[in-house]
Amino acid sequence: MVLGSLARCCARRPWVIVALWAVVMLAAFGVIGLLWEGSFTSESVLFDGSEYNVGEEILEERFRGPRPASEIVVVHSDTYTIVDPEFEATVQNLFFGLAALAPGVVSGVSQYYNSGSDWQVSDDGHSTIISVTMSGTLDEAAENTSDLMSVVRRHNGQDDFEVLLVGEASVAARIAESATRLYLASQTIGFDNAAYYIAFIGLLGIGALAGMRLPVVLSLPIVAIPSAIMALIGMLFPVHAIAANLLVLIAALLGLVFTVLIGLRYREERHRGFHNLDAIERTCSTVGMAIAFGVLIAVIGLVGLLIVPSNLVVSVGLGAILALCIPLIGAVTLTPALLTLRYDRATNSRTAEPDDAEEVIGSSYDERGRLSRLLDWIVDVAMNRPVLSSLAAIAILVALSLPVLDLTLGFNSPETIPNRHDNRAAYGPQHYEAFTRLAENFPVGAISPVEVVIDAPFADPDVEARVADLQAGLIFAPDLSGQTFVQTNLDRDVVLMSSPTISHPESESAIGAVHSLRDELLPDVFGDTDIVAVVTGRSAFAADLLHLVESYTPVVVALVIVSSLLILLVATRSLVVPVLLTVVNMFSAGAALGVMALLYQSGDAATDGTLVTEAWLPMLVVPLLFGLLITTQLVFLGRIRECRTQAGDNAESVTAGMSATVGTVTIVSLVMAVVFGNLVVEIFEWRLFPFHQLGVAMAVGLTLNAVIVQLVLLPAALRLLGSSAWYFPESLEWLPDFGVAPQSLQR
């Protein structure tokens, strides 16, 4: 087979392959060292002609240039009020300190004592806000927030005053910081990350049973290659910083898992008496192909993310694709080379005989531990009571999938995350306290108000009258604060109306306010004219991005389903098994998202009621989970097919195939679940809330697959289906046999 031949070639020239990988990995580390820090952005961009982009283009070309980032300084005192000279002195000192920053840092500062705007003062007079307009792009502003913070910290805590900073740039700075930390140390080898220590030690222990400690260890630096590729892409395309977090997590995990799966099958082939090169070829023609099929299905689904006109979604898709493909290539090229080097060293360049397997591999393969016997017992129970076992497993998956019907897509942010113990450490207590203080006394949307752009001459009396009508409508619009500000450009042919939302700019209610303006208020005021009036701003961006994601998510799911059916048709040489696996995995993915929705949208005490699921999360979870589930499922289905070819009896082949693989597959699945679950435990320092939800969904999906699907549902279903499960019509025999148990390699 293709991968088997490739692996055999690599095993024949091990030093050449190792040298090539070493050169590529050293080059990757060099690229990371030179480019990593400046390759990622915290700014989200839409590439289509959305209403948000139309408004931004008008403002950029004829009003203010590129959209500036904004920051809010909250000043509060329990002792003094706005009328006290001590309060005024503190605010004025802050104002002059902020205004004195370099022009490249701050372009404008506004405060109550200069503007006289009542909205900048709380009702009780104990709090006020200073609006700061940052210079440059969002990324440049994020780099400069440290200058603002130094001014804020000098005044915070002095003379009974609390001074705090919150805003777009400071949030972006935290996200950028998460992408520029020492990932290759902290995420690859588990530095400051207990779950990776657990996964590494656990998988290393499994690898040790296969006599392959070195391949497991050396699989870890593979994460440098996709990271370097993303850094290079980031020089040409605005790669979002979230993709850096995602890429390193997945690549580090799969670099371990794929290598262990290859090594364990290699160990088994050696125990069956095959020489090194034959064992490697058989391994990569079976388990290697299973991994390749799973990765291919996942990649086809993730391609759907690449067509979404959003740099955030495209970056997530690119990162996940690279994190899947590079470990796969390493598993079928570098791992065979390393196994060969170990084999040659162990046999001291002797001609290997079947008995040498024990010397190279270790203890007898026939020795089975308690865990394997327990798993075999569970499989036997499921097969002895196939109807009851199938119904029970299906009932569990369906029940856990039901909450997905109430899945609410949206956007979470550092400001809207509940004040849990981990949130304060994640984004800094200063930032969260600032947002909390702001929300107590001011419209939260002051961070980034809704903006209505009107492309019409303001000197025209009709236009002026309509603008007045719109302003009156904005005052009473639901979900808006009632405070409206009107500006015109120098030519007075563009009008900008701003109104803060009551809730966070990316909240569900703020997005609803945007839809209300677009669908009702603006058509009522300008519907009978040719005047261009559009809604833009951060809330409008969130509304347009949410619409894109909701439109493309069905495309991604359809790609996954179709590719799963077609690829599994070739992989299993069956008409029934592809349908069975696809349906089961859809319910597993539904259950994973359902449990995640139940936890994060139910308002329970664990999460304090975060009400939305990150919009792009289902687009990522479905193909990624599908790929990993099918990889593990094909490992034991390939063995079942081999046993069936040899024994001919369906029930006996299912029992033998499951017995030979269920322990390995179950442990690997649970180890993957533990690592993804670590995103929820949050032992490490960077914490992006969408990854909390990703961790729950992936951990639940992998656990259900290991415990319910692989141990109960699939054995029971195969027992019920009997030989019909492997029905393959002669009319399809022309399809290539790239399956996971090729006839040509059966002994």
N, C-alpha and C positions, 0 to 999 in steps of 0.2 A: 504494500500500500504506500501511498504518497509519503505520509509522515514516517512510516516505518523505514522506507528507503532513505529519507533525509536523515533520520536519527542514526541509521547504520553508517552512512557516510561520515557523519560527525564523530561517531565512535571510532572510526578507523583513523581519523586524524585529530586526536584529542588535543594535542598541544597547539595545533593551528587554530582550532575553534576557541580554546581557552585564551590564546593570545589575542584573537580578534575581539572577543568579548571584553578582555581587559583593556584593549585600546579604546574601544567604543565607550566603555564605562568611565575610563579616565577622561576622555574627551567630554563626556556628559557632565562629570563633576566640574570640569573647567568651564563649560558653558554656564552651569548653575552659578558658579562663583562669580562670573563676570556679569551675567544678565538677569539672574533670578530676581533680585530686589526691584528692578525697574521694569519687569515684564508683565506685571499684573495691575489691573485697575480696580478700584472700588466703585466705579461709575457704571451704571446700567444704561444701555443705549438700545433704541429701537431703530431698525433699518428700513421700515416701511413708511408709507405715506399716512400714518396715523394722525388723528387730530392733534395729538400732543406735539408731533413733529412739525405740523403746519404752523401751530402757534409759536413754537420755539424758533422756527426759521424767520418768521416775521419779526420777532423780538430781537433776534441776533443781528439781522440785516438792517433794521430801521429804528431800533429802540435803544438797546443796552449792550449789544454784543453777546457773547456766550453767557449762558445762565450762571450767575455767581452762586456759590455756596453760602449759606447763612448759618450763623451761630446766635444763640441766645444766652446772655449772662443774667442769671436770676440773683437778685439781691434781696435778702430777707433779714428782718430783725424782729425779735419778740419784744424788744424794749422801745425802739424808736419807730416813728411813722414818717411818711413822706414829707410832712411839714416841719420836722425837726431839723435843725442845722447839722446835727451829727449825721443824719441820714443823707442830706444833700452833699455834705463834704465827702462822704464815702463814695457816693455815685459819681460825683465830679472827678474825684481822684481816679476812679476806674475808667471814666470816659477819657480823660487825658492820657492815662497809661495805655489804653487800647488805641487811641488815635495816634499816639506817638510811634506805634510800630511801623516798620518799613512799609512803603506803598505797595511793595510786592506781597505783603501779608494781609493788610486790611485796606479796603477801598472806601469804607463808610461805616460810621457809628452813629446810632440814634438813641437818645435817652430822654426821659420825661422833662427834665428841667430845661432842655433846649427846644424840644418839639411841642410840649404842652399837650401831648396826646393822652387822654384819660385812659385809653385801653392799655397803656404801659404801666398802670398802677392797679394794684388789687383793690377790691372793695373796702377792705379794712385798713388800707394804707400802710400795711406792714411789709409789703413786697412790691418790687418794681422790676422791670426787665430792660436790659440794654440790648438793642438789636445791632448785630455786627455783620456787615457784608464783607465776605472774604474776597481776596484777589485771586485771579487765575482759575484753572479748572478745579474740579472737585478733588482730584488727586493732589494737586499742588496745595490746595487749601488744607487737605488732610495732613500734609507734611508740616504745615505752618501752625497747626492747632497747639503745638507745644509752646509757641510764643504767647498765644492767648492764655494758655493754662498757667504759664509763669506769672502773668499779671493777676489772674484770678486767685492763685494760691497766696500771693503776697497779701491780699486783702481778706481772704477767707479766715474766719475765726477771730478777727481783730475787732475790739470794741463791741462785742456782742452782735457781729454781723456774719451772716452766712452768705457766701458768694460762690455760685456754682455755674458750670458751663455745660450746655447741651446744644446739639444741632447736627446738621447733615455732615459737616466736615469731621467732627469728633467721632461720629459713628464710623465714617469711612476710614478714619485713622485706625480704629480698633480692628476693622476687617483687614486693612492693609497690613497691620502688624501681624495678624495671624498667618498671612501668606509669606512673610519675609523672615519668620523665625527659623531656627535651625531644624527644618523638617527632616532632613535626611538623617539627622541624629535622633531627634525626639520621636519621630514617627516610625522610622525604619527599624531601629534596633531597640526601641522601647524605652529610651531615656525619658524619665519622668512620666511613664505611661505603664501602669501596672498590668493592664490587660494585654499589652503587647509582650510583656515578660511572660505572662501566663501562656499566651498563644505560642510564643517562640519556644519556650521550654517544652510545652506539650507536643508541638509538632516536631521539635528536635528529638524528643523521646520516641515518637513514632518513627522518625527517620532513622534513629539509632537501631531500631528493630530491623530496618531494611539495610543496615550497614552503610548509611549515607549521611552521616553527620555533616561532612564537608559540603556536599551539594546543597543541603538545607541552609547552611550558613551563608554560602556564596550566592544563594538565590536572592538574598536581601538587597545587595547593591543594584540589582536590576531596576529598582525603583528610580534610580538616577536617570535612566534613559528616557522614560516617558516624561519625567520632570524637565529634562533638558529640552526635549522636543516642544513641550508647552512653553518653555521660556523663549525659544526661538519663534514660535508662532506668535507669542505676545509682542514681538517686535514689529509685527505686521498687522495684527488684529487685536482689538481691545479685549484681551482675555480677562474675565472677571476673577477676582481673587478667590472666590468660593471654589473655583475649579481646582486651584492649587491644593486646598485642603482635601477635596474629594479624591483627586488623583493619587496623592501619597497614601491615603488610607487604603484604597482598593488595591493599588499596585503592591504595596508592602504585604498585604494579606495574601493575595493570589500568588505572589512570588513564592510564598511558603507552601500554600495549599497545592498548587499544581505540581511542584517538585515532589512533595510527599506522595501524591497519588501515583506519579510516575515511578518513584522509588519503591513503593510497596508492591506494585504489579511486577516490577523488575525482580524484586526479591522472590516473588512467587514463581516466576518463570525460571529463575536459577534453581529453585528447589525442585522444580519439575525436570531438571536435568539439562536444560539448554545452556549452551555456551554463551559467553558474554555478548557477542554481536547478535546472535539469534535472539537472545532474551531481550535485548534493547529493541530490536526490530519488532518483535511481537508486542512488547509493551507499548510502543508508540503507535502501532497499528490498532491497538485496542483502547487502552486508557487514553493515549494521546489523541486518538480520533474522537473519543467521548468529550474530552476537554475542548477540542477544536469545534465540534458541533455546538456545544453549549455556548462558547464564545461567539460563534458565528450568528446564532440566533439573537444573542444579546446585542451584538454590534448592529445587526439589521434593524432592530428596534430603536437603538440609540441614534441611528442615522436620521430617524424622524426628528430628533432634537436639532439636528444641523440645519434643517430647513425653516426653523422658526426664526423670524427676523428680530432676534434679540441676542445681544452679546452674552447675557447671563445664561440663557438656555443653551446656546451654541457652545459656550465654554464648558458647561457641565457635561454636555454630550461628548465633546472632544476629549475631555479629561477621562471620562469613563471608558471610552473606546481605547485610548492609549493604555490605560491601566489594565485592560483586559488582554490586549494583543501582545504587548511586550512580554509579560510573564509567560504567555503561551509559547512565544518563539523561544524564550529562554528554556522552558521546560523540555522542548523537543530537540534542542540543539546543544545548549550548554550542559544540561543535566546528563545526557548520554556521554558526553566527553568526560565529565568529571567521574561518572561511574566507571568508565573504562580505565581512567588513570588509577582509580582505587583498586580495580580488579587486577591490573597489571602489577601494581605494587604488592598486593596481597599474595599473589601467586608467584612473585619473584621471577617474572618473565618465563615461567614454565608453561608448557602447553596445558591448558585447562582441561580437566576431566570433570565429569558430572559430580564426582565426590568432592571436588574443590569448592563446590557451592557452600558447603558447611563452613569451610575455612573463611570464605569471603563474607558470607551472610550472617552467620551466628547460630543461634539456637534453632532447634528443630521447628519447622513450620507447623508440624502437626500438633504442637502443644497449644491448647486453646485455654484462654483465661476465663474467669468467671463472667466477665462482661460479655464475651462472645457467646457463652452458653446461655446467658440470660436473654440476649437478643435472639438467638436461635429459638428459644422457648416461646418468645412473643410471636415470632413469625409462624411457628408451628400452630399456636393457638389460633392465629388469624386464618391459616389455611384449613384448619380442621373445622372452623365455624365461619366459612367465607361470607355467607349472607349476613349474619349478625354483625360480623366485623366490618364489612363494607358499609352497611347502613349506619353503624355507629360512627365510623370515620367520616362519612359524608355529612351526617347530621352535625358533627362538630365543626367541620369546615364551613357548612352553610350558615350555621348559627353565628360563627365569628365573622362571616362575610356580611351579614345584614347591616351593621353600622356603616358600611361603605356607601349605602344609599343616602345617608345623611352627610356625606363628606362635603365640607364647605371649603372651597379653595380661596386663598387670599395670601396675604403677606404678613409675617411677623417681623418684629424689629426689636432692637435692644430696649426701646422705650416701652413697647407694649408687652414685653415678657413679664410675667408675674414676678413679684419680689421674693423669689425663692433663694435659698442659701447659695446656690450655684450661680444665679444671675448676677449677684453683687460682685462675685469674683470674676465673672466672665467679662463684663463690660466696665468694671470699676464702680465702686460704691458712689464715687463722685458723680458719674454720669447718671446713674439711676436716681439718685437723690435729687439731682437737678431736674430731671423729668418729672419726678413726683411732686416737687415743689411748684413747678410750672403748671402741672395739671390741677393743682389745688386752687389756683388763683387766676389762671389765664386760659384762653382758648389754646388747646394743645397745638392746633394747626398753625399757630404763629411761627413754628419752626419752618414751615414751608406752606404758605397759603395757596388756596385755589386761585388761579389767574384766568381772567377772561380777556382775550385779545380781540379787539374790534378794528378791522382794517377799513377805516372810513374817515373822511375829513371832519374833525371835531367842530370846525367853524360852521359847518352846515347846521342850521337850526333844527332840521329834522333829525339829524344824527345826534345832536346835543339832547333833544327831547327823548329820543329812544334810550340814550345812555342813562338819562335821569330815571326813566321807567325801569331799566335794568337794575340800577342801583337800589331803587326802592324794592324791587323784587328780591334782590340778594339779602336785604336786611331781614326779610321774613322767610327766607328759604330754610327748609329743614336741614339740620346737621351743620349749618353754618353759624358763625358766632354773631352775626348781625352787624359786624364792623366792616365797612367797605371803604377802600381807598382808591381814588381815581387819579391816574397820571396820563400825560400825553408826551409824545416825543417832540423834538425840536420843531419838526415840520407840522406838527399837530394833525397828522394824518393817520396816526395809530393811537388807540386808546387802550390803556391797561387798567383793568379793575381787579383788585386783590381783596380776598375775603378769607380769613382763617377758618378752618373747620373746628368744630367743637372737640372732636376726637383726633387721634393721630392721623397724619396725612395719608397713610397707607391702610387705614382701618376699613372695615366693611362699610361703616356708615359714611366715611369720607368718599369712598368709591361710589356709594349710592348717591351722594350729593352731586358728584360729577355727572352721573347718568341723568339725574333730575334736571340739571342745568341744560344738558345737551338735548334731552328729549322733550322738555316742557318749556322752561323759561326762555331760552334763546329763540326757539321757534315762535313763541308768542310775541316776542319783541321785534325780531328781525325777519320773521318768516315770509313776509310779503315784500322783501327787498332783496337786492343782490349783494348786500353788505356781508362780508366775511366776518363771522363771529365764532371763535373757537375757544374751547376750554383747555388750558394747559396747566403746568405745575406738577408737583410731585404726585398729587392725588390723581391727576389725569393720566400721568405715566403709568401708575399702578393699575388704573382701569383699563388702559389699552393693552398693557402686558397681560393682564388677567384674561382679557378677551382672546388674545393670541394663543395663550396656553390652553384655554378651554377649547379652542377651535382645533388645535393640533394634537391634543391628547388622544382623541379617538383614532387619529392616523397612526400614532405610535403603537397603540394597542393592536390595531389591525395588522400592522407590519409584524408584530411579535407573533400573533396567532397564525397568520399565513405562513411565515417563515418556519415556525415551529412544526406545523403540519407537513410542509414539504421536506424540510431537512430531516425530520424524524422518519419520514417515509423511506428515505434513502438509508438512514442510519440503522433502522430496525428491520428493514425488509418486511414490513407488515402494514396492513391497512388499518387495523384496529388499535394497535398500541399507540401510534401518533395521536389519534383522537383521544384515547384514554389519558395520555400524559398531558396533552394540551388542556383538556377540560379540568383535570385535577390541578394542574399548575395555575390555571386561571382562578380556581377557587382558593388555592394557597395564597396567591397574590391578593385576592380580594379579602381573605381573612387577615393578611398582614396589614393591609390598609385599614380594614375594619377595626382591628384592635387598636391601631394607632389613632384612628378617629375617636374611638371610645375613650381613650385615655386623655387626649388633648382637646377634645371638643365637648366633653361632658361636664366640665366645670367642677371636677372632683378636687379633693383637697391636695392631691399630689401635684397638680399643675395650676391650681388656682384659676382655672377657667380660660386658658388660651383657646380662642374660639375658632381658629382657622387652621387648615392644613396648607403648608407652603405650596404655592400654586404649581411649581414645576416638579414637585416631589413624585406624584404618580407617574409622570413621564419617565423618570429615572428608575423608580422602584420596579415597575413591571418588567422592562427588558432585562435589567440587571438581575433581578430575582429569578426570572425565567431561565437565564443563562446558567446561573449557578445551580439551580434545581435540576435542570436537564443534564448538566455535567455529572452530578452525582448519581442521577437515576440511570444514565446510560452506562455507568461503570458496572452496576450489577445486572442491568438488562443484557449487556453484552456477554457477561458470564453465563447468564441463563440461556442465551441463545447458543453459546458454545456447548453447554451441558446438554441442551436439547438435541443438538446435532449428533452428539456422541451417544446419548442414552435413548433418545427417541420418546421417552415418557415425559409428558408435560409437568405433572405434579412433582416427579422426582427431579427434573431439571430446575424447577423453581426453587425447590428446597436446597439443592446442591449449590446453585448459583448464589442464592441469598446467603447461605452459610459461609461461602468463600469470601464474600465482599461486604456483608452488612456491618460488621464491626468497624472496618476502616471507614466506610462511607458515613456511618452514623457519627463516629468521633470527629471526622473532618467537618461535617455539617455543624456539629455543636460547637466546635472551636471557632468556625466562622461566625456563628451566632454570638459567641462570647465577645469577639472582637468588635462586631458591629454594635453589640449592646453596650460596649464601653463608651460609646457616644452619649449614652444616657447617664451612665455612672459618672462621667466627667471627672476622671482623676487628673487628666492633663489640663493645661491652662487655657488653650483657646477653645471657646465654646460658641459656635454659631448655631442658633436655635433650630434652623431647618435640619441640621444634622442630628439633633435630638430625635426628631420625628423619623428621619432616615434610619437611625439606629434602632428604634423600636420596630419599624416595619420590616427591616431586613432580619433582625434577630427573631422576630415572631415567625416570619416566613420560613427561615432556615430551620428553626426548631420544630415547627409543625411538619415540615418535610421529613425531618429526621425521625420524629417520634410517631407521627400519625400516618403519613403517606407511605414512607419506605418500609416501615415495620408492619403496618396493618393493611392499609388500603390496597396498595399495589399487589402484594402477595395474594390477598384474598380475591382481588379482581382477576388476576391471572389464573387462579385456581378455578374460579367460576367460568371464565371464558374458555378454558381448556386449550385445545389445539387451534381453535378458531382465532385466538388472539394473534397467531402468527400467520394468518391467511394472507397470501400474497399472490395475486392473479398472474397467470402466465403473460398476459398482455403488458405487464409492467416489468418483465424480466430484462428488458433492454436498458433499464436504469442502471447506472454504474453502482457496483457494490463497494461503497466506501464505508460500510458499516463497522461497528465496533467489535465484530467477531468474524473477520474474514475467513472464508473457507480455506484459502490457500495457506493459512498459518496454523490450522488446527492439526494437532499432533495425533 
